[in-house]
């Protein structure tokens, strides 16, 4: 899954981004801060699943 696809899902679900140096931190009330790595290419499957799980998004 690409970073842009994860970001679209997070925005759609009401998360806001705070840019960081190596990761963007996504925040929403009632959820822990969710770091999303910034790198080219696909985010590893396990990492992407964990981000979506932490955000309460079913994929």
Beta strands, then each sheet from edge to edge (+ up, - down):
strand 1: 16-18
strand 2: 23-27
strand 3: 34-37
sheet 1: 1+ 2- 3+
end
